[in-house]
Amino acid sequence: MSMKLDGKIAVVTGAAGGIGAAAAERLSCLGAVVVRADVQYAEDAERADRAYLDVTDPSSWDRLREHVRAEFGPVDLLVNNAGVSARADLLGTSDEDFTRVLQVNAFGPWRGIKTFADDLARSRGVIVNVGSIYGVTTPPAGDGTVPSTVAYQMSKAAVHQLTKVAAVELAPRGIRVNALLPGVFRTALLDDLPPQALRARVECAPLARPGETDELAHALTFLACPESSFVTGVLLPVDGGYLAAS
């Protein structure tokens, strides 16, 4: 089976690094025209294939939609990947951090779907949200571990439910909606973990290693391509067996 996305217009949020960068590169290799969107890109240095996006700002989404339409046409694929965290336990999480994480991780994908729904309906397009195994389970507890913020876990659980609701409500418009649930991957979100805490998480998965972002990008490819045309509403763990073992 040779998966292709020749000529499809894709938007990937949080594309400046990590999972988003790997996803954008993989989609491009399959022939998609990829617009990389990220808050790290300068607003005054916009390119056709790269655009500033603050996922918490509805007007920023509207500007991105108009930019993509003007440069390439209506979107065929939306990858809601942008995400943040705040390393604190339940009682130690500040109001500011809680609000910021929910705004980026949960409000962002919801706003993205609303922004591009009409375009995606025209092309019978695809949405892939990036959730997390920590929207289903909790990280290991004990000596040498640190919490995965309650705000992060709640936000990813919200993304999972958003995926299911959107899959049901948008199916009549020909739009498929699925989510990837990454396990422990080598990304900047884990840079602040001490080695023993990272090791405790890695050891929860039977494959006993962190994932590489390319491995997640390959899974995303399946959900994005026509070969998965009867797949919608799925929460696909890509986690080395972490959830199966838990």
N, C-alpha and C positions, 0 to 999 in steps of 0.2 A: 504494500500500500504506500503510495507516494503522495503525501499531503502537500497541497499547494494553496497559496492565497494570492495568485497573480492578479495584480491590479486592485485588490481590496484596500480600502482606506481604513487605517487603524489609528486609534488614539490610545496612548499608554500614559497613565498618570504616574507621578513619582518615578519618572524615567531617567533621572540624572545619575542613578547608581543602583547597585544591588539587584534585587529581583526585577525591578522595572527596566533597568538597562539591559539585562539578559533577555527579558521578554521582547523588548523592542528589537534587539539584534536578531533574535530567532525569527520573529515575524517578517523582518526585512529580508532575511535569507530565503524565506519561502515565497517571496515575491510581493509582499504587501507594501504599500506606501505608508510609512509609519510617521505619525506626528508625535514627537516626544514632548510631554508637558510636565512642567515641574516648577515649584515655587523658587527653586534655586537659579533658574534662568532669569537673566536680566530682562525687565520689561522693554527696555529701549534697544535690545539686541536680538529682536525676534527674527527667526528665519522661517522659511516655508515649512521645514520639517522639525522645528523646535520652537516651543512657545512657553511663555510664562503662564502659570496657572496656580492660583490660590484656591484650593478646593473648598474652602470655607466661605468663599465670596461668590454669590450667585452671578454678579456682573462679570466676574472673571471667567466663569463658565460660558456665559453668553458671548464674550469676546472670543473665546477659544472656538466656539461653534462657528462663528462668522469667519474667523481666520481660516479654519479648515475648509469650509464651503468655498470661500473665495480662491484658495490655492489649489484645492484638489476635488472638491465636490462633497456630497453627503457621506457621512461616516458609515462604514460597514461593521466595524468591530470596536468596542469600547472595553478597555482593560482598566478597571478601577483598582489601582495598586497603591496609590499614595497612602502612607501611614506613619504614625509617630507613636511613641510610648513615653512613659514617665515612671521611672523605677521607684516605686513606693508601695507600701502595704496599704490595706484598706483604710485604717485610721490615720495614716500619715499622708494620704493623698490630699493635696490642696484643692480648693474649689477651682482655682485657675487651671491647674494641670488636668483635672477631671473634665472641665469644659473643653479645653484645647484638644484632648485626645478624642473625645466624642465628636467634636466638630470635624476634625480631619478624617477620622476613621469610619464614622457612621454617616454623618451628614454629607460628607464628600461624595461617596458612591450614590447615595439617594439623589443628590442634586445632579450628578453626572447622568444618571439614567433619565431623569426628567428633561435634562437639556437636550439629549441626543435621541430621545424616543421616536420622534417623527422621522428623523433621518434613518434610523435603524429599521423602522417599519417599511420604508420605501425599498430597502435592500434585503428585507427579511434577514436582518443582521443578528449579531451575537454580542452578548455582554459576558465578560468574565470578571468576577469580583475576587479579590484576594482576601480571604479570611485567615484563620489560624487554628491550629489544634488547640490553642489556649482559649478559643471561644467555645470549646467543648469540654476540655479538662483543665486541670490546674498544674502548674509546674511542681517539681519535687520540693518537699519541705524537709527541713532538718539542718544540722550544722553545716556551715559552708555554703548554703544556698541563699539566694536573695529573691524577693518576690517579683512576679510579673504583674505589674500594676493592675488593680481591680478595674481601672478605667479602660485599660487595653483589652482585658478579657471581656468586659461588658460590650465594648465597641465591636469586637470581632463576632461575638454572639449575635449582635444586631445585624451585622453584615450577612451572616448565615440566614437569618430570618428574612431579611430584605431580599436575598437571592430567591428564596422559595416563593415569597409573595409576588415578586416581579416575574418569575417564571410562569406562574399561573395567570396573572393579570395581562401579561404581554403576549402570551401564546396566541391569542386570536389575531394579533397584529403580525404574527410570523417571526417574533423575536425570541431567540433562545437565551436563557440566563443560567449560568452555572458559577460555581465558586471553587477555587483551589484553597486547600487548607494546608499551608506549609508547616512542616515540623521544625526542627532545629537546623537552620541554614546559616551559612557564613555570610552575614550581612552586617551593616553598621548598627542595626538595632541591638545586636548582641555584643558590641564592642566594649560596653561598660561592665560586662559580666566578669567576675574573677574566674581564673582557670578552673577552680574546683566546682564553681556553680555551673559553668558550661559543661564540665565533665558529667555532673549529676544529670543534666538534661539529656546529653548524648546517650548516656547509659540506659535511659528509659526506652530507647528504641532497639529492637532486636538487631538491626543492621549495625548498631553501635558506632555510628560516625555522623558528623554533620552532613547535611545535603549540600550540593553545589548548585548555584543559581541556574546553571544550564539544565540541570535535571528538572527543575521546576518549569523552566521555559518549554521543555519538550512536552510536559503534561499540559501546559496551557495551549500549546499548538494543537493537540488533539481536540480540546474543547472548542477551539476557534475555527477549525477546518470543517468543510462540508461532510467529511467522513463521520462526524458525530451529530448528524442532522436529526437524529431521534433522541438526543440527550439534552434534557433541560431540567432545571431544578435540582441538580446534583451538587453535593458538597464532597469534593474529591480530595481525600487526604493524600499528601505527598510527604511522607513523614518517616520513612524507614521502618514502619510498623509500630510507631509510637502509640497510636490510639488502639491498635489491636492488643498491644501488651498491657495497656492500662485498663 
